[in-house]
Structures are given as structure tokens and as C-alpha cells.
Amino acid sequence: MMDTFLQRAGALDAADQLARFHELFHVPEGKIYLDGNSLGLMPKACAARVQGVLHNEWSEGLISSWSGAGWFHLPMTVGDRIAPIVGAGEKEIAVGDSTSVNLFKCLAAALKLQEGRKVILSEADNFPTDHYIASGLADMMDGYSVRDLNPGDDLAKKLDEKVAVLILSHVHYKTCEIRDVKAINQAAHDNGVLVLWDLSHTSGAVEINLKADDCDFAVGCTYKYLNGGPGAPAFAWINPRLQEKIQQPLSGWMGHFDPFAFTPDYQPAHGARRFVCGTPQVLSLSSLDEALKLWSDVDRDALFAKSRAMTSFFIEAVETVCADYPLTLVCPRDASKRGSHVSFDYENGYGAMRAMADRGVTGDFRAPKTMRFGFAPLYLSFADVANAVGHLKVVLDGQEWDREEYKIRGEVT
């Protein structure tokens, strides 16, 4: 059976118009990397860019590099590179801080627009930081609360006159389900509710059109499919129809209309720049800026199509080659409703993923029993996918997951 999938992988790779991008990334020798949905590979150009910032812009240019090297403008320069990937316009995205901080900023700004409404509707099984931030903010504000949106709930019945903001992930971090952005936005707006979208498992792998679908707010990280590096700054987008109305709660000096006027009163910058807070993280922003340059040559339709084909190929291969084992698919079978990662539940999932890693196949694990595999179309081949399935088969056949060292959970899974 494996031979059949390896042959098919070879044919698919031969027809892959994105194959040339693989050479632009550093791939550790002997590694099959199926964790780009957690941390993307390093584009080779990033090392030279960071070295240049260190040895030229910082060590030699010093303070003059804020203007001479464009440091001051990096939050918006980098935002403009992200914009076409998520269907946004020029000068509409600000980059800086973390996803959690940007969630706080956008959520607080949205609540400020919704006087009289004091309920945040947040999916209970979303990536935890989204729910944590919503709860933390509600606890700080008199009379505000978080209402859970549970799997299977009728969204329309939850969107009453008390709800101010709905927070959703476009692609769910465990189930990989893609939400119908346009339909949800319309339902929310019909009930006077604003929507804040988390694009952390979307950007760079799954199609999204923020402006065309009339989104209100969106945030996302850049270290997954955008390959910005560990802890790379996140981004925030606000629909232009709202930009001049919102009041950003973290009114730091770099979001001021004229930060070097040093006036005592805060006057927000025009547009998305007002969502910048403190001093930009120059080293990480520079690395991200370099990582995003290659996207100007990426055919995004081909990218999204490869993502769907690759996840479908993986599911078919796993369910065929590993059919003797109780692996339960927990993501949609319909590729149009599935993000760029695939999750299988397995009772011995943690040990299995540890064993896979020791074999050179990196995925990740999400408690209590989800094995998660991410597919970054820019640098993965179908041969990588087929070979990973072969390793999974060996792990299961040999019960390699049952080693004593795999029964101790690490701090990071």
C-alpha cells in the first residue's frame, strides 16, 4: 500500500508549480516537518537580514536607523506585505505585539463602539488565549460578561440584543474546521453584533478575504504559515469603515498622530497605525519583513489548492495504511471546509507523536488525545507526506508509543 502512495506522491510533486519555493527554506537534514501550523521553517534569507540589522543598522547606524533604515515604519511596511495574503488593503494592517495583546486591543475597541451591549460571545473550545482574553477583559469592566458558544449551538439564537462582539477563529486549532466568514458576518451584523476574527491558523495557508466579506476586526500570528520566526509580532486589521471611530485602549506613543511632538494629550494616528502601541520590535519585525518578501511571487490560488490536495492525500493515506488502528479523524472530510492541518484522535497520541519526532517526523499534540499535523504548502512535498505516513505505520505496528520516556509529558507539546 505504501508503494502506491509513494508513486502517487511522485506524480503530484512532478506537477507542483510551488516546488521551487522549497529551496528558499532551511530544512534540517533528515527532517519531515509537519508542524508549520505551530512554527514555520526559517526562510534562508532571514539569517542574512537579521545579521545585516545587527552589524549594520544597529551597530553602525545606531539611532539614525529609525529613519535611515526604516525602523519607524516597519509596523506598517510589514502590514502591507501581509495585506494581500488576507484580502486587506494598503495601510490597513498594523504589526506588533502578540496575538493575545492584539485580541485585547481589538476586543476593547469593539466593545467601546457597542454602548449598551455588555456580552462577549466566545466559542468555549476556541484556542484558549482567545477565551482567556475575553474573560479577563470582561472581569475588568463593570457589568460585562462572556457567553459561551458551544459546539452544536445555533449561532443565530445566541446573537441577541445583549451581545456586543462575537470572537471566532476562522480555522479551528483542533478540528481544522473553516468557518463561513461571509455568512457569519452577515448574521452578526443583522443583529447589531461586531465580529473579531482570529486568523492564526489561516494566514498563509487558507483563503480569507477580509474586505470582500465585510469583516470588522481581525488578528493573527505570523510565525506559523508566514514563517516569521519564534515569537514574531502579530497583526491587527480593522475595517476602514471603523478605523476612525475606534479608541485603542493601549494608547502608547507609537500610535500617536505625531509621536515626536511629545504632547501631553493623546491624539490617535489615522487608520491602522493607531493600533501600534510601544516601540516596534525591530529585530523580529525585520526577520518577518524578509520572510514575507517571497510572497510577492506566490500564486495564492495554487497555494490554497495545494493545501487542500495535501491534506486530502494525507487523510486517505493514513486511513488506508493505518486502517488496523483506532485513529479517529476529527476534522472535516470536505477539503473546502478544512484548514491546512489534520487532526486524528488516538488514545496513545502523545507517545505516538513523541515516537514520530524521534524518527524525524515533527507534528504536535493537543490534549487530551489529538495528534495534529500541519501542512505548509510552500515547502512541503507530497513525498514528505507519504513518508510521514510510513513512519506512523511503523510507530503503531511496533507500539513505539509505549516507551517509558514517552509517558512523561513535556512542558511544551
DRENDREN-961235 format. One record per residue (C-alpha): residue number from 1; x, y, z. Coordinates in pm, 1 decimal, decimal comma. Example, Ala and Ser with C-alpha at 12.3 -4.5 7.8 and 13.67 -1.06 7.14 Angstrom:
REM DRENDREN-961235
{atom 1; {1230,0; -450,0; 780,0}}
{atom 2; {1367,0; -106,0; 714,0}}
This chain:
REM DRENDREN-961235
{atom 1; {0,0; 0,0; 0,0}}
{atom 2; {277,8; 243,3; 85,6}}
{atom 3; {433,4; 191,5; -257,8}}
{atom 4; {111,8; 309,3; -420,3}}
{atom 5; {105,2; 629,1; -217,3}}
{atom 6; {475,1; 694,5; -279,2}}
{atom 7; {417,7; 659,9; -653,6}}
{atom 8; {122,9; 896,0; -640,0}}
{atom 9; {328,3; 1141,6; -436,1}}
{atom 10; {597,5; 1140,3; -702,1}}
{atom 11; {346,7; 1227,4; -972,9}}
{atom 12; {193,5; 1504,7; -763,8}}
{atom 13; {534,8; 1653,5; -687,3}}
{atom 14; {629,4; 1649,1; -1054,3}}
{atom 15; {325,1; 1865,9; -1131,9}}
{atom 16; {368,3; 2100,6; -833,4}}
{atom 17; {420,3; 2459,1; -953,1}}
{atom 18; {515,5; 2566,9; -599,0}}
{atom 19; {800,1; 2314,7; -565,7}}
{atom 20; {1065,8; 2579,1; -634,7}}
{atom 21; {988,2; 2755,9; -306,0}}
{atom 22; {1125,1; 2460,6; -107,9}}
{atom 23; {1480,4; 2575,2; -182,2}}
{atom 24; {1415,6; 2910,6; -15,6}}
{atom 25; {1378,5; 2748,1; 327,6}}
{atom 26; {1624,0; 2585,9; 565,3}}
{atom 27; {1511,1; 2226,8; 618,8}}
{atom 28; {1709,9; 2037,0; 883,3}}
{atom 29; {1869,4; 1728,6; 730,8}}
{atom 30; {1656,3; 1417,1; 768,4}}
{atom 31; {1355,7; 1610,9; 895,4}}
{atom 32; {996,5; 1581,8; 773,6}}
{atom 33; {835,1; 1890,3; 919,4}}
{atom 34; {458,0; 1872,2; 966,1}}
{atom 35; {432,3; 2144,7; 1228,6}}
{atom 36; {420,1; 2460,8; 1019,8}}
{atom 37; {85,2; 2533,2; 1183,1}}
{atom 38; {276,3; 2593,8; 1508,9}}
{atom 39; {609,7; 2733,7; 1388,0}}
{atom 40; {712,9; 2767,1; 1026,8}}
{atom 41; {1053,4; 2683,4; 883,7}}
{atom 42; {1311,3; 2959,7; 854,3}}
{atom 43; {1342,6; 3123,6; 513,2}}
{atom 44; {1714,7; 3122,8; 431,7}}
{atom 45; {1713,1; 3496,2; 356,9}}
{atom 46; {1612,5; 3578,4; 716,6}}
{atom 47; {1953,6; 3490,5; 862,5}}
{atom 48; {2133,7; 3741,0; 639,6}}
{atom 49; {1868,6; 4006,5; 704,7}}
{atom 50; {1898,6; 3978,5; 1081,5}}
{atom 51; {2278,2; 3979,4; 1055,7}}
{atom 52; {2253,3; 4296,2; 849,9}}
{atom 53; {2031,6; 4461,5; 1108,1}}
{atom 54; {2274,1; 4364,1; 1383,9}}
{atom 55; {2601,4; 4451,6; 1214,0}}
{atom 56; {2496,2; 4749,8; 1004,3}}
{atom 57; {2172,9; 4909,8; 1114,6}}
{atom 58; {2220,6; 4865,1; 1490,6}}
{atom 59; {2594,5; 4850,9; 1549,9}}
{atom 60; {2685,9; 5117,4; 1291,2}}
{atom 61; {2369,1; 5312,4; 1221,7}}
{atom 62; {2251,6; 5321,0; 1581,2}}
{atom 63; {1975,6; 5575,1; 1645,4}}
{atom 64; {1985,2; 5704,7; 1287,4}}
{atom 65; {1844,3; 5372,1; 1168,4}}
{atom 66; {1499,5; 5464,5; 1296,5}}
{atom 67; {1478,8; 5688,4; 991,1}}
{atom 68; {1762,7; 5571,6; 767,0}}
{atom 69; {1679,1; 5201,3; 782,9}}
{atom 70; {1303,1; 5247,4; 808,9}}
{atom 71; {1264,6; 5104,5; 1158,2}}
{atom 72; {990,9; 5352,1; 1248,8}}
{atom 73; {772,8; 5241,5; 957,8}}
{atom 74; {819,3; 4864,8; 998,2}}
{atom 75; {478,8; 4802,6; 1165,1}}
{atom 76; {302,7; 4934,8; 856,3}}
{atom 77; {557,8; 4821,3; 595,9}}
{atom 78; {524,8; 4464,3; 715,7}}
{atom 79; {147,7; 4504,4; 738,1}}
{atom 80; {136,6; 4593,3; 369,6}}
{atom 81; {313,7; 4266,4; 287,0}}
{atom 82; {51,1; 4070,5; 482,4}}
{atom 83; {-247,4; 4259,5; 341,5}}
{atom 84; {-285,5; 4080,5; 4,9}}
{atom 85; {-249,2; 3740,8; 173,0}}
{atom 86; {-560,6; 3803,1; 384,8}}
{atom 87; {-759,8; 4017,4; 144,9}}
{atom 88; {-692,2; 4354,1; 306,6}}
{atom 89; {-586,7; 4687,7; 158,6}}
{atom 90; {-276,8; 4902,9; 180,7}}
{atom 91; {-211,4; 5070,7; 517,4}}
{atom 92; {-490,0; 4869,1; 682,5}}
{atom 93; {-278,0; 4628,4; 889,8}}
{atom 94; {-54,5; 4716,8; 1183,7}}
{atom 95; {205,8; 4464,2; 1300,3}}
{atom 96; {335,4; 4447,5; 1656,2}}
{atom 97; {278,2; 4289,8; 1996,8}}
{atom 98; {142,9; 3934,9; 2030,7}}
{atom 99; {-182,7; 3782,8; 1912,8}}
{atom 100; {-312,7; 3792,7; 2270,2}}
{atom 101; {-236,4; 4163,8; 2306,8}}
{atom 102; {-394,6; 4241,3; 1970,7}}
{atom 103; {-702,4; 4043,5; 2072,0}}
{atom 104; {-728,2; 4262,5; 2380,9}}
{atom 105; {-687,0; 4582,9; 2179,4}}
{atom 106; {-942,2; 4489,0; 1914,8}}
{atom 107; {-1193,9; 4349,7; 2160,3}}
{atom 108; {-1177,0; 4655,4; 2386,2}}
{atom 109; {-1209,3; 4887,6; 2086,1}}
{atom 110; {-1509,0; 4692,6; 1957,5}}
{atom 111; {-1682,7; 4697,9; 2295,5}}
{atom 112; {-1635,6; 5074,2; 2312,3}}
{atom 113; {-1834,5; 5105,4; 1989,6}}
{atom 114; {-2120,6; 4895,8; 2125,9}}
{atom 115; {-2265,6; 5109,6; 2403,8}}
{atom 116; {-2545,9; 4930,8; 2588,8}}
{atom 117; {-2433,8; 4583,0; 2488,2}}
{atom 118; {-2224,4; 4404,5; 2750,4}}
{atom 119; {-2190,5; 4043,4; 2639,9}}
{atom 120; {-1892,9; 3893,0; 2457,6}}
{atom 121; {-1986,6; 3576,0; 2270,1}}
{atom 122; {-1683,2; 3346,9; 2258,7}}
{atom 123; {-1661,9; 2984,1; 2146,4}}
{atom 124; {-1585,5; 2772,6; 2450,9}}
{atom 125; {-1344,9; 2538,0; 2272,0}}
{atom 126; {-1153,2; 2805,9; 2082,2}}
{atom 127; {-777,4; 2832,8; 2123,9}}
{atom 128; {-758,2; 2912,9; 2495,1}}
{atom 129; {-594,9; 3255,8; 2475,6}}
{atom 130; {-898,4; 3394,9; 2290,9}}
{atom 131; {-1131,6; 3287,6; 2570,2}}
{atom 132; {-885,6; 3391,1; 2840,5}}
{atom 133; {-850,3; 3742,1; 2696,8}}
{atom 134; {-1226,0; 3783,0; 2661,3}}
{atom 135; {-1283,5; 3669,7; 3018,8}}
{atom 136; {-1002,7; 3883,9; 3155,6}}
{atom 137; {-1131,4; 4195,7; 2984,0}}
{atom 138; {-1490,6; 4131,2; 3090,4}}
{atom 139; {-1377,2; 4092,9; 3452,4}}
{atom 140; {-1216,0; 4437,4; 3436,5}}
{atom 141; {-1535,1; 4608,0; 3316,9}}
{atom 142; {-1845,2; 4661,5; 3528,1}}
{atom 143; {-2141,4; 4454,4; 3416,0}}
{atom 144; {-1968,0; 4277,2; 3126,6}}
{atom 145; {-1968,3; 3900,8; 3081,1}}
{atom 146; {-1864,7; 3624,0; 2842,7}}
{atom 147; {-2126,5; 3393,0; 2698,0}}
{atom 148; {-2005,3; 3056,3; 2571,5}}
{atom 149; {-2074,0; 2938,8; 2220,5}}
{atom 150; {-2054,4; 2561,0; 2242,0}}
{atom 151; {-2015,7; 2308,9; 1958,6}}
{atom 152; {-2355,4; 2241,3; 1804,6}}
{atom 153; {-2515,0; 2563,7; 1931,0}}
{atom 154; {-2737,5; 2757,2; 1692,5}}
{atom 155; {-2538,4; 3077,8; 1641,7}}
{atom 156; {-2844,2; 3276,7; 1534,8}}
{atom 157; {-3011,0; 3208,4; 1869,9}}
{atom 158; {-2705,0; 3332,4; 2056,7}}
{atom 159; {-2687,6; 3667,6; 1875,8}}
{atom 160; {-2936,4; 3867,7; 2081,7}}
{atom 161; {-2952,7; 4237,8; 2166,0}}
{atom 162; {-2714,6; 4195,1; 2462,4}}
{atom 163; {-2422,8; 4068,0; 2255,0}}
{atom 164; {-2165,2; 4328,3; 2158,4}}
{atom 165; {-1890,8; 4121,1; 1996,6}}
{atom 166; {-1851,0; 3768,8; 1864,8}}
{atom 167; {-1498,8; 3616,9; 1870,8}}
{atom 168; {-1427,2; 3326,0; 1638,2}}
{atom 169; {-1131,0; 3152,4; 1482,0}}
{atom 170; {-1160,8; 3125,3; 1105,4}}
{atom 171; {-984,6; 2786,8; 1121,4}}
{atom 172; {-1030,8; 2594,5; 1445,1}}
{atom 173; {-699,9; 2494,9; 1600,5}}
{atom 174; {-803,8; 2134,6; 1675,8}}
{atom 175; {-1081,4; 2036,7; 1437,8}}
{atom 176; {-936,4; 2234,4; 1141,8}}
{atom 177; {-1291,0; 2344,5; 1052,8}}
{atom 178; {-1316,7; 2653,6; 832,2}}
{atom 179; {-1595,0; 2894,9; 928,9}}
{atom 180; {-1818,5; 3058,9; 669,1}}
{atom 181; {-1691,9; 3412,6; 724,9}}
{atom 182; {-1931,7; 3594,2; 498,4}}
{atom 183; {-2244,4; 3422,3; 630,2}}
{atom 184; {-2141,7; 3466,6; 994,8}}
{atom 185; {-2058,2; 3833,2; 943,8}}
{atom 186; {-2397,8; 3889,8; 782,9}}
{atom 187; {-2584,2; 3712,6; 1062,6}}
{atom 188; {-2393,8; 3909,5; 1326,5}}
{atom 189; {-2441,3; 4244,8; 1154,5}}
{atom 190; {-2814,2; 4177,7; 1109,2}}
{atom 191; {-2828,0; 4157,9; 1489,8}}
{atom 192; {-2606,1; 4458,9; 1555,4}}
{atom 193; {-2306,9; 4245,4; 1659,2}}
{atom 194; {-1944,0; 4308,1; 1560,6}}
{atom 195; {-1714,4; 4014,7; 1479,9}}
{atom 196; {-1349,8; 3970,3; 1573,8}}
{atom 197; {-1176,4; 3700,4; 1367,4}}
{atom 198; {-864,1; 3512,8; 1474,3}}
{atom 199; {-665,0; 3418,8; 1163,0}}
{atom 200; {-379,1; 3242,1; 1337,5}}
{atom 201; {-438,1; 2911,3; 1154,9}}
{atom 202; {-542,8; 3083,1; 833,8}}
{atom 203; {-284,9; 3334,3; 716,8}}
{atom 204; {-57,8; 3187,3; 452,5}}
{atom 205; {-242,2; 2858,7; 400,9}}
{atom 206; {-617,9; 2916,2; 376,3}}
{atom 207; {-802,7; 3173,2; 168,0}}
{atom 208; {-957,6; 3470,0; 350,5}}
{atom 209; {-1091,5; 3798,3; 208,2}}
{atom 210; {-1137,3; 4040,8; 494,2}}
{atom 211; {-1269,7; 4337,7; 298,2}}
{atom 212; {-1478,4; 4145,8; 44,9}}
{atom 213; {-1653,7; 3956,1; 324,2}}
{atom 214; {-1712,8; 4275,4; 527,0}}
{atom 215; {-1522,5; 4166,7; 837,3}}
{atom 216; {-1496,7; 4409,7; 1128,9}}
{atom 217; {-1175,2; 4318,0; 1311,9}}
{atom 218; {-910,6; 4051,3; 1262,4}}
{atom 219; {-590,1; 3945,0; 1433,2}}
{atom 220; {-337,2; 3677,7; 1353,3}}
{atom 221; {8,0; 3546,6; 1427,7}}
{atom 222; {294,4; 3543,6; 1178,1}}
{atom 223; {518,1; 3262,3; 1299,4}}
{atom 224; {308,8; 2977,0; 1157,7}}
{atom 225; {247,2; 2965,9; 781,4}}
{atom 226; {400,8; 3312,7; 731,8}}
{atom 227; {732,7; 3186,2; 871,6}}
{atom 228; {824,4; 3500,0; 1065,3}}
{atom 229; {1018,7; 3317,8; 1337,6}}
{atom 230; {950,4; 3226,0; 1701,5}}
{atom 231; {753,7; 3498,6; 1876,0}}
{atom 232; {727,4; 3706,4; 1558,1}}
{atom 233; {493,4; 4004,2; 1604,7}}
{atom 234; {125,5; 3952,8; 1535,1}}
{atom 235; {-101,9; 4171,4; 1325,6}}
{atom 236; {-427,6; 4358,2; 1368,8}}
{atom 237; {-672,7; 4464,8; 1098,4}}
{atom 238; {-968,9; 4698,0; 1134,3}}
{atom 239; {-1222,1; 4756,5; 861,3}}
{atom 240; {-1164,7; 5105,4; 714,3}}
{atom 241; {-1525,6; 5196,1; 791,4}}
{atom 242; {-1439,1; 5161,5; 1162,0}}
{atom 243; {-1080,1; 5285,5; 1175,2}}
{atom 244; {-1152,4; 5648,1; 1255,8}}
{atom 245; {-1424,5; 5557,2; 1506,5}}
{atom 246; {-1233,6; 5320,9; 1731,6}}
{atom 247; {-1048,7; 5407,9; 2050,5}}
{atom 248; {-747,5; 5186,1; 2103,1}}
{atom 249; {-715,5; 5103,2; 2476,7}}
{atom 250; {-334,2; 5071,7; 2480,1}}
{atom 251; {-269,0; 5427,2; 2368,7}}
{atom 252; {107,6; 5411,1; 2353,9}}
{atom 253; {322,5; 5680,4; 2199,2}}
{atom 254; {392,1; 5498,3; 1872,0}}
{atom 255; {21,2; 5500,6; 1792,2}}
{atom 256; {6,9; 5877,7; 1834,7}}
{atom 257; {-63,7; 6105,7; 1540,2}}
{atom 258; {270,9; 6280,8; 1595,2}}
{atom 259; {474,0; 6078,9; 1848,2}}
{atom 260; {775,1; 6308,8; 1841,8}}
{atom 261; {571,8; 6617,6; 1925,5}}
{atom 262; {570,1; 6486,7; 2284,4}}
{atom 263; {237,4; 6649,6; 2366,1}}
{atom 264; {66,6; 6556,5; 2695,6}}
{atom 265; {-263,3; 6460,9; 2531,5}}
{atom 266; {-307,4; 6153,2; 2316,5}}
{atom 267; {-421,3; 6201,2; 1958,8}}
{atom 268; {-450,8; 5876,0; 1764,6}}
{atom 269; {-282,1; 5829,4; 1430,6}}
{atom 270; {-500,5; 5793,6; 1124,7}}
{atom 271; {-605,2; 5446,8; 1018,1}}
{atom 272; {-447,1; 5124,5; 1138,5}}
{atom 273; {-132,8; 5298,7; 1267,2}}
{atom 274; {-331,2; 5385,1; 1581,3}}
{atom 275; {-314,1; 5014,9; 1674,1}}
{atom 276; {62,0; 5036,9; 1716,4}}
{atom 277; {140,9; 5074,0; 2084,2}}
{atom 278; {502,4; 5088,5; 2200,4}}
{atom 279; {841,1; 5083,5; 2031,0}}
{atom 280; {848,9; 4834,6; 1739,2}}
{atom 281; {1038,3; 4507,9; 1789,5}}
{atom 282; {1296,1; 4582,0; 1521,1}}
{atom 283; {1486,5; 4251,3; 1511,2}}
{atom 284; {1178,2; 4031,8; 1488,4}}
{atom 285; {996,7; 4271,9; 1256,7}}
{atom 286; {1297,1; 4274,6; 1023,9}}
{atom 287; {1304,8; 3895,4; 1013,9}}
{atom 288; {932,0; 3886,2; 942,0}}
{atom 289; {967,1; 4152,9; 675,6}}
{atom 290; {1227,6; 3940,9; 498,0}}
{atom 291; {1021,8; 3621,8; 531,7}}
{atom 292; {724,1; 3791,0; 369,1}}
{atom 293; {912,6; 3912,8; 62,3}}
{atom 294; {887,1; 3578,7; -116,0}}
{atom 295; {506,4; 3603,0; -104,0}}
{atom 296; {508,4; 3854,1; -388,7}}
{atom 297; {588,1; 3559,9; -622,4}}
{atom 298; {340,8; 3311,4; -474,1}}
{atom 299; {33,6; 3213,5; -674,4}}
{atom 300; {-209,7; 3207,7; -385,9}}
{atom 301; {-476,6; 3013,1; -573,1}}
{atom 302; {-217,9; 2740,4; -637,8}}
{atom 303; {-112,9; 2757,0; -272,4}}
{atom 304; {-464,0; 2709,0; -138,5}}
{atom 305; {-528,9; 2428,7; -388,0}}
{atom 306; {-209,2; 2250,1; -282,7}}
{atom 307; {-311,8; 2279,5; 82,0}}
{atom 308; {-643,6; 2107,4; 9,4}}
{atom 309; {-479,2; 1839,0; -204,0}}
{atom 310; {-208,1; 1770,5; 52,9}}
{atom 311; {-441,1; 1733,7; 349,9}}
{atom 312; {-673,0; 1509,7; 144,9}}
{atom 313; {-379,5; 1293,2; 39,5}}
{atom 314; {-264,2; 1258,9; 399,5}}
{atom 315; {-608,3; 1160,2; 529,5}}
{atom 316; {-652,3; 898,5; 258,6}}
{atom 317; {-304,5; 756,5; 318,4}}
{atom 318; {-343,6; 736,4; 697,0}}
{atom 319; {-686,7; 575,5; 680,5}}
{atom 320; {-564,1; 322,3; 423,9}}
{atom 321; {-218,6; 235,2; 554,7}}
{atom 322; {-311,1; 253,3; 924,1}}
{atom 323; {-661,5; 108,8; 891,3}}
{atom 324; {-598,7; -152,4; 1161,8}}
{atom 325; {-567,5; 111,9; 1433,9}}
{atom 326; {-835,1; 318,9; 1613,5}}
{atom 327; {-748,5; 658,2; 1470,6}}
{atom 328; {-1046,0; 894,9; 1462,3}}
{atom 329; {-1045,3; 1182,2; 1215,5}}
{atom 330; {-1162,5; 1498,2; 1393,9}}
{atom 331; {-1155,4; 1742,4; 1102,4}}
{atom 332; {-1396,3; 1780,5; 808,9}}
{atom 333; {-1359,2; 1540,0; 516,3}}
{atom 334; {-1473,5; 1810,3; 279,6}}
{atom 335; {-1149,1; 1987,9; 182,6}}
{atom 336; {-1332,8; 2315,9; 124,6}}
{atom 337; {-1427,0; 2316,1; 493,9}}
{atom 338; {-1087,0; 2204,7; 626,4}}
{atom 339; {-784,3; 2418,9; 709,4}}
{atom 340; {-423,5; 2328,9; 635,1}}
{atom 341; {-376,3; 2089,0; 923,0}}
{atom 342; {-523,5; 1749,5; 1001,0}}
{atom 343; {-610,3; 1608,1; 1341,9}}
{atom 344; {-658,6; 1246,8; 1445,5}}
{atom 345; {-764,4; 1142,0; 1793,3}}
{atom 346; {-576,0; 842,7; 1933,0}}
{atom 347; {-565,4; 725,8; 2293,1}}
{atom 348; {-186,6; 689,6; 2277,4}}
{atom 349; {-145,8; 1005,5; 2073,8}}
{atom 350; {111,1; 1175,7; 2294,1}}
{atom 351; {352,3; 882,1; 2290,2}}
{atom 352; {293,6; 830,3; 1917,4}}
{atom 353; {388,2; 1189,3; 1838,8}}
{atom 354; {699,6; 1161,0; 2056,3}}
{atom 355; {796,8; 844,4; 1872,3}}
{atom 356; {736,4; 1013,4; 1537,4}}
{atom 357; {959,3; 1302,2; 1641,4}}
{atom 358; {1239,0; 1062,6; 1730,3}}
{atom 359; {1204,5; 924,7; 1378,9}}
{atom 360; {1249,2; 1272,9; 1231,6}}
{atom 361; {881,2; 1348,4; 1169,3}}
{atom 362; {766,4; 1657,4; 1357,8}}
{atom 363; {398,8; 1719,6; 1427,3}}
{atom 364; {238,0; 1819,5; 1753,6}}
{atom 365; {-7,4; 1702,4; 2018,4}}
{atom 366; {-307,3; 1875,2; 2170,0}}
{atom 367; {-455,0; 1739,7; 2492,5}}
{atom 368; {-622,9; 1517,2; 2570,0}}
{atom 369; {-556,2; 1286,2; 2271,8}}
{atom 370; {-524,1; 1480,1; 1946,2}}
{atom 371; {-236,6; 1416,7; 1705,1}}
{atom 372; {-205,2; 1723,2; 1484,0}}
{atom 373; {-19,1; 1750,1; 1153,1}}
{atom 374; {32,0; 2081,5; 974,7}}
{atom 375; {88,5; 2120,8; 601,2}}
{atom 376; {272,7; 2430,9; 480,7}}
{atom 377; {231,3; 2423,6; 101,6}}
{atom 378; {532,5; 2642,4; 29,6}}
{atom 379; {796,7; 2399,9; 147,6}}
{atom 380; {638,4; 2054,9; 183,8}}
{atom 381; {633,6; 1786,6; -84,0}}
{atom 382; {384,1; 1506,9; -128,0}}
{atom 383; {675,5; 1266,4; -81,8}}
{atom 384; {724,4; 1417,0; 265,4}}
{atom 385; {360,3; 1345,8; 341,2}}
{atom 386; {371,4; 986,5; 216,9}}
{atom 387; {691,8; 911,3; 406,7}}
{atom 388; {542,4; 1056,1; 725,2}}
{atom 389; {252,1; 814,6; 696,0}}
{atom 390; {502,1; 530,5; 657,3}}
{atom 391; {668,2; 630,9; 982,8}}
{atom 392; {330,3; 650,0; 1158,2}}
{atom 393; {255,3; 295,0; 1043,9}}
{atom 394; {585,7; 169,0; 1189,1}}
{atom 395; {520,5; 350,2; 1518,7}}
{atom 396; {179,0; 190,7; 1550,7}}
{atom 397; {288,4; -155,6; 1436,6}}
{atom 398; {575,5; -161,1; 1684,1}}
{atom 399; {383,4; 9,2; 1967,0}}
{atom 400; {673,4; 253,4; 1987,8}}
{atom 401; {440,7; 493,5; 2168,7}}
{atom 402; {463,4; 268,5; 2477,9}}
{atom 403; {819,0; 358,8; 2579,1}}
{atom 404; {863,4; 470,3; 2938,5}}
{atom 405; {1022,1; 801,7; 2841,5}}
{atom 406; {710,1; 893,3; 2642,5}}
{atom 407; {486,7; 862,1; 2946,8}}
{atom 408; {630,2; 1180,7; 3094,3}}
{atom 409; {469,4; 1491,3; 2943,5}}
{atom 410; {698,5; 1777,0; 2850,0}}
{atom 411; {614,3; 2139,8; 2924,0}}
{atom 412; {553,7; 2207,2; 2554,0}}
{atom 413; {354,3; 1962,7; 2341,6}}
